[in-house]
Amino acid sequence: MSYHVFFAFSAGLAKTLSVPAGTKASLLAHVEEVEQTLGLKRSKYKDSPVHWDYWDKNYRAGFPKVPDDVLCETVQQHNAWVREWYGNFAHWSEHPFRKGRGHQATHFIDRGWPVGHPSEKITPEEAQKFWHGFEMLKVSPDRWTCEYYRDRMDHLYKVMRGCDDEGVSFDQKALTAKQAGAVIRLFETYLPSHDLHLEVPNGRDFLASSYDGGYSWCEKCGAVAEGDESQCRKRKCPLREEMEAL
């Protein structure tokens, strides 16, 4: 596995950036919301940059007072936010944001802003107010909700199938869909899987769960994706015969 490093080893901006107006306020608001939700505290030692206090009991204990569902949702959204802004800053460092050109802009990041949207500057000094918030957060497996477990397994499946996802890539030859599915089932032995019973349906290339009706189990064919039950060509397929009898 190879892991892309986003802001982990950066101390701040090297130069002033031209960005869409409202960016600074949006970044500050997000960081403050995450801090308030999880109870994160800021720390600073002498001339070092501000960072979240790793030695705080709440941080080290994995935010025990935060409900599992709130923790998982907050961490998932925050980490996606970090990756998004890494890409935004990388783009604007090379192509400073000018007055919004809407769909006429050449890059999808700039096309996300309406025509005429003004710009603003973020100086290296101003960036220090929110830079500590570009830290990735983690949730220990014993706190994973059903939704978070499903999201993490979907992520790992994509990586094992050879797709770069969330900055993670597979260094070896990509696994087949069946091989990747087998590894996911192996993980279920050691992780709280919430009885999702994730499988790769026959002839498909994605994870499905019997929990939400994503596939049906056939004693002869194995996992069959929703909607494929009547398409099986195996002779005397029990599931197909059951569907035809309905």
JOSULRA-V850554 format. One record per residue. SS is DSSP state (alpha for helix, beta for strand, coil for the rest). D_LAST is the distance of its C-alpha to the last C-alpha in whole Angstrom. Layout:
# JOSULRA-V850554
ss->[SS:SS]
d_last->[D_LAST:D_LAST]
This chain:
# JOSULRA-V850554
ss->[coil:beta:beta:coil:coil:coil:coil:coil:coil:coil:coil:coil:coil:coil:coil:coil:beta:beta:beta:beta:coil:coil:alpha:alpha:alpha:alpha:alpha:alpha:alpha:alpha:alpha:alpha:alpha:alpha:alpha:alpha:alpha:alpha:coil:coil:coil:beta:beta:coil:coil:coil:coil:coil:coil:coil:beta:beta:coil:coil:coil:coil:alpha:alpha:alpha:alpha:coil:coil:coil:coil:coil:coil:coil:alpha:alpha:alpha:alpha:alpha:alpha:alpha:alpha:alpha:alpha:alpha:alpha:alpha:alpha:alpha:alpha:alpha:alpha:alpha:alpha:alpha:alpha:alpha:alpha:alpha:alpha:alpha:coil:coil:coil:coil:coil:coil:coil:alpha:alpha:alpha:coil:coil:coil:alpha:alpha:alpha:alpha:coil:coil:coil:coil:coil:coil:coil:beta:beta:beta:beta:coil:alpha:alpha:alpha:alpha:coil:coil:coil:alpha:alpha:alpha:alpha:coil:coil:coil:coil:coil:coil:alpha:alpha:alpha:coil:coil:alpha:alpha:alpha:alpha:alpha:alpha:alpha:alpha:alpha:alpha:alpha:alpha:alpha:alpha:alpha:coil:coil:coil:coil:beta:coil:coil:beta:beta:coil:coil:coil:coil:coil:coil:coil:alpha:alpha:alpha:alpha:alpha:alpha:alpha:alpha:alpha:alpha:alpha:coil:coil:coil:coil:coil:coil:coil:coil:coil:coil:beta:beta:beta:coil:coil:coil:coil:coil:coil:beta:beta:beta:alpha:alpha:alpha:coil:coil:beta:beta:beta:beta:coil:coil:coil:beta:beta:beta:beta:coil:coil:coil:alpha:alpha:alpha:coil:coil:coil:coil:coil:coil:alpha:alpha:alpha:alpha:alpha:alpha:alpha:alpha:coil]
d_last->[47:49:50:51:53:53:56:57:60:61:64:63:64:67:67:67:63:63:59:58:59:58:57:59:58:54:55:57:55:52:54:55:52:51:54:54:50:51:54:56:60:62:65:67:70:73:73:69:66:64:61:59:61:59:61:60:58:55:55:55:53:50:50:50:50:47:44:41:39:42:44:41:40:44:45:42:43:47:46:44:47:50:48:48:52:53:51:53:56:56:56:58:61:61:60:62:60:62:61:57:56:53:51:54:54:54:52:49:50:53:50:49:52:53:56:59:58:61:62:63:65:64:67:67:69:66:63:64:63:59:60:59:56:54:54:50:49:47:45:45:42:42:41:39:36:32:32:36:34:32:34:37:34:33:37:37:35:36:39:38:37:40:40:43:41:43:46:45:45:44:47:46:44:40:38:35:31:30:34:34:31:32:35:33:32:35:36:34:36:39:38:36:32:31:28:26:26:26:25:26:22:22:24:25:28:28:27:24:23:20:22:21:18:19:18:15:17:16:18:19:19:20:20:17:18:16:14:15:12:11:15:16:18:19:19:16:15:13:11:10:9:7:5:5:4:0]
